[in-house]
Amino acid sequence: AGQNAGNLNGYNEVQNVRNQVAQNPRVQNVGTHNGLIGVQENGIQHQIRNGIQLQAEEYDLMAAAADLDEIEEVNANCILMANLQQESSSGTQTDSAPVYDSDGSAE
């Protein structure tokens, strides 16, 4: 569908001979003036773009779920600390330790 022609820069330039690629009639060459070939979008490109979009949305959802897990963990820690603080100040714990005389006997 194309032929190579040497140019002054030593590169091969693809020349458009026909506007259609014989191997895949759904992909058409769009002639440009800069020596490059543009390809019209087809169903495969839409699927790739949609797949990338879904991956990005899935990543965002996973990041949000991780954030939610972290928030829940922080909340659980706050509740635990509040409960421990309440227990320590409620008087349910006794601070009385045995008092020993100088001879080693407990009072």
C-alpha positions, 0 to 999 in steps of 0.5 A, spaced: 500 500 500 506 504 500 512 505 497 519 507 500 523 513 497 529 515 499 530 522 501 535 527 502 535 526 510 537 519 509 530 517 512 525 513 508 518 516 507 512 512 506 508 515 500 500 514 499 499 510 493 492 508 495 487 511 500 486 504 503 490 498 506 489 492 503 490 488 509 484 491 513 479 495 509 476 498 516 483 502 516 484 508 511 490 512 510 488 519 510 493 523 506 497 529 509 502 534 506 508 532 511 509 525 509 506 522 515 500 517 514 494 519 519 489 513 520 482 514 521 479 512 528 476 505 528 472 500 533 478 498 536 481 505 538 474 506 541 475 500 545 482 501 547 480 508 549 474 506 553 478 500 556 483 506 559 477 510 561 474 504 565 481 503 568 482 510 570 475 510 573 477 503 577 483 506 580 479 512 582 474 507 586 480 503 589 483 510 591 477 512 594 476 505 598 483 505 600 481 512 603 475 510 606 478 504 610 483 509 612 478 513 615 474 507 618 481 505 622 482 512 624 475 513 627 476 506 630 482 508 634 479 514 636 473 510 639 478 506 642 482 512 645 476 515 648 474 508 651 480 507 654 480 515 657 473 514 660 475 507 663 481 511 666 477 516 669 471 513 671 474 510 678 473 503 676 481 502 676 484 502 683 490 506 684 492 503 691 498 499 691 500 495 697 504 500 702 510 496 705 513 498 712 520 499 713 520 491 716 518 489 709 511 487 712 505 490 708 500 494 712 
